[in-house]
Amino acid sequence: MSRSAKSCLLMMTMTALLGLGPGSARAEPVKRVALVFDDGPRPADVEPLLAVLAREQVAVTFSLVGARVDENPGAARTILAAGHEIANHSQTHAHPHELADAALDREVSAAQEKIAAVTGRAPRWYWPPFIEVDDRVRAAVARAKLMIYTPRHLVVSLDYDRTVPAAEIFRRATTDVSDGSVILFHEWREETRQQLPAILAELRRQHCVFLTFSGLHTALEGPSRP
Ligand SMILES: [Zn+2]
């Protein structure tokens, strides 16, 4: 990303942190939202997606699977270099309830170690596969000394369901979006990428600004809390 794109992102982040819309102080309050793209990285999917996000000057969170980072380390580094955040989306994307405690620990810690080794930066957030969170998942994540990102409100685009058509992904991704929403997408869904400029345009019309998980957490909770 160019320096001017980065400074524009910084300005947008500052605007979002202050909770102000672009323009006058009388503008409608912005909705601070985070887009998350799950299940990567795969170069064939992530590279065109990063190109769209760069054109749109939007920073998002990629929740990456450790085993895929192992296969595509360069893609993980490219995501960070472009100004996006990486979250831990487990090592193999297994269902937690199918795993014994030790295996669940490894799902969390192996991905954490892999992403840190490849990118030089340990993720701050765990983003659970299948959005499955229970006491065992919470305990495993705490043992790995990271945190589950818990959205104030989750908008599910349903793009992981291949029977859901493009128009429905658009409708779901842009409906019932509020301040603090996380909007869930998948890196591998081509229809999501194709529609992303239209989705972002509609969300901007609804006064949304776009932050990473950490940016949204800071905007909503303030920098002092963990
Ligand atoms: Zn997933």
Boltz pocket constraint, residues with backbone or C-beta under 6 A from the ligand:
constraints:
  - pocket:
      binder: B
      contacts: [[A, 38], [A, 39], [A, 89], [A, 93], [A, 128], [A, 129], [A, 130]]
      max_distance: 6.0
